[in-house]
Amino acid sequence: MRTSRKRLQLLLLFVAGSLVVLGLAPQAHAASYALTIIPARTQESNTPGVVLALNVTGATVGTTYKFTWTVTDPSGAARSAANQTVAPSTSFVISAAYPSRFGTSINYVGNYTINVQQNNPNPIASVATGKFQVGLTDSLSYERTFSVSIKARGYNNNSPVTVNISHAGTSAPGYPTMVTADGTGSLATTWVIPANVSTGLWTVSLTGNPTKVIPDSQTITVYPTNATIATLLVGQQVLTRTQIQSFTFAANYLSGSTVQTGSAQINVTESDGTTSFLLSANYNSTLAAYHATYLVLPSDETGPWTATIGLSEFDDRYGNGGPLARVTNSFTVNPANATIAQLNIGQAVLIRGQTQTFSFTAKYNNGPSVQTGSARVRITETDGTTSFYTTATYNSTLGVFYTTYRIPSDGETGAWVATLDPGTFNDGYGNLGPSTSVVRAFTIASLSVSASIASQTYTPGQVIPIYARVTYPDGSLFTTGNVTAAISSSTVQIASVQLVYVPGQSQWVGTYTVASNDPSGVWLVTVQVSDSFANTGQETISAIVNVPPQTPPPVQQPLDLYYFILTAVLIGSGGSGLMLLRRINPTRGGFDEFFKLIGGELSPGTTLLILGDPGSGTSTLGQELIQHQLASGKPCGLLTYDAFPSEVTRAMRSFGWDPAESIKNGTFKILDCYSALAGAENAPIRDPVDFTEISIQVSTMIENATPAPITLVVDSITPVFNSAPARTVVNFLRVLSAKIKNNNGILILTGARGSIPEEVKSNLEGTADGVIELSVTRSGQSVIRTLTVKRLAGRRVSPGPAEFDIVAERGMLFRKLRIPLAIISPKRSTK
């Protein structure tokens, strides 16, 4: 209102000045008139009203000029006002204020027309015309967030007036609303345009009492507004790679109100001036500002960076944009430092030839892990001067920086030191570390050996198992190298056995089969360990061996008249004669006695299960059956799971059978499953429990057997059950039995009785056609072995246990009586 009055005063001053100037000029003969209306548009209110100014030029100085002003409002009602003035010069201005001079009020919106009539000096009906506009609002167009002033009058005093603001038939939030007119029937209200309302034409309308002839209604146009951003702030003026930079700013609409919606794109440019990326800054209610962050990467450029919000890069989500000017800030990025807290080693104590591992984790100075680059590890020997270097790189599988170093054979024993020197780590982007040395010590030492054998007395044909657990000083296993066992008695060097490492047992294993010509007594077994790096170790243990003296085989005498006469005489002589007979009655028969026990030769298509105590002779019985079948011209095969093939053939030779010729002509084939089980390199069967491969090999044996069918011995099934699930092994043996039976062959399975679960043993016995059990008892130097035929399908077998011996050069000899009378049978204790 004050601005409008000031403008009117300036205008009148300008017009008056013009008249003064004009008054100095010569008088004109005819007057001219110009009507000026200030303002051209006003609100529906009596104040400040409208000033109607008539500029008269060419006037006659000193003449009285009279005028009548007539204003017609939008309803058609006309109001007039008259005034006069004496022309002070040839130009002057005369005015009338509407509505105050007209005795009326501004009560309607619309166009008001003006006519000025001159009454003197000469009447002129219309010297000037014009019009002005009255509206409800102080402007016809606005930007969002600005305030709309609404004024109206002509309503009943203190009466309610309904105000509505709408767009396309939809009212603005909070409208329509009720406003009460004041005591003069006038009202004034304000609408602050929300930032999110639709742009375009909006209608402002008022209704109340009395109902106006010309409704209070008009339209305004709403436009989008702009947002201003005064400053873009950065969290740190100087920071290092891997740190987080923050960006914040406040946004305001042109109206001055705060923006709290939408986002802005911040363009961040690295120091090279070309690499850039965009960040989206969103409003953070906690900070009461727009906020964005950026994690500076280890590979990003160092130097001065700039952050810029470009023109129109801000949008409040409603189409109000900004800023109208670019906003920029700068900061500096420096290289990061890498910290390494600790250098880890694989072993605190190790030996020459072993590989030491070094690992560490690296972090940037503000916490993130480093996963690129490398570091040089310096390794110093005990003398403090001899050093080696190895480079650690990131291992994604382990999640650490990792390297290895193999201790050389000429390396010194004692304390060694590994060091990460300052600045030797580089992540590949120029970020260095550590700032101080990182040191770790370890020791180079020697091997330790722990050897053992089963505590028992060994006899010819028995296998002495030799076990050695070789460990590094830290307790980890020594699995590669040369491990031998030197076997000797007090008088002679007996043998040297090469041990092999068995992963499943975590130890080195070797065996020696006692021969009939070996000496009796206490044997010393010295296990010696060495490797290519001159690391050594040894341990000596002992074993007791009993080799009975060799005696000529007994002569089998027929039960003829001589024995009957002798028997009769000795029985008749009383107790002393019976004792003599009991001594001379026992004798030993060859392996043919076995077939008497089982009721004859094994029939084609038979599966025989042989179970026995350790040392009872199950392997020897299997070898006897192989020898018997080979001697009968029948091909044989052996799946050895319990000894190397060389040990098997040596054992057979110790009993007087040499299988070399049968192996050479192909009638006897040995499938070596033990070497792989023992962990030997280049084993013919890579996986001894790969039953598919074993089945293929057996099928080949069957196809190549000449003449067919084949007798196949599996010695022993015990290690198989220790290496594979019981159900899988049983299924394999059933398939193997069916394969042999379908070819009219004979399958013989041996195993240790106590090492097979009872339910599995029952399952196997049900699968087999025949079951034989061997037992062994020891009393001092005496060893008693017995064989019991539990059953054999389709056969009448010997019901009781049969006693037998294992004799060098002879094999299994069964004890029998020359005269089968119970009264003269010897009494043997098996306790």
LINHU-V624125 format. One record per helix or strand of 2 or more residues. SS is the DSSP state (~ for helix, > for strand). FROM is the first residue (numbers start at 0). LEN is the number of residues. If there is no record, write none. Layout:
ss = {SS;SS}
from = {FROM;FROM}
len = {LEN;LEN}
//
This chain:
ss = {~;>;>;>;>;>;>;~;>;>;>;>;>;>;>;>;>;>;>;>;>;>;>;>;>;>;>;>;>;>;>;>;>;>;>;>;>;>;>;>;>;>;>;>;>;>;>;>;>;>;~;~;>;~;>;~;>;~;~;>;~;~;>;~;~;>;~;~;>;>;>;>;~}
from = {1;31;40;49;63;77;90;99;109;123;140;146;159;169;176;186;199;215;225;232;237;243;250;262;275;288;302;313;320;326;336;343;348;354;361;373;386;399;413;431;437;447;456;462;481;492;499;506;520;535;560;574;585;591;605;617;635;644;659;667;673;690;710;717;725;745;752;757;769;781;801;810;821}
len = {23;7;3;8;9;9;8;3;11;12;3;6;8;2;4;6;8;8;4;2;3;6;3;7;9;7;7;2;2;8;4;2;3;6;3;7;9;7;13;2;8;6;2;9;7;6;3;7;10;10;12;11;4;6;7;14;5;10;6;5;4;14;5;6;17;7;3;10;10;11;6;7;3}
//
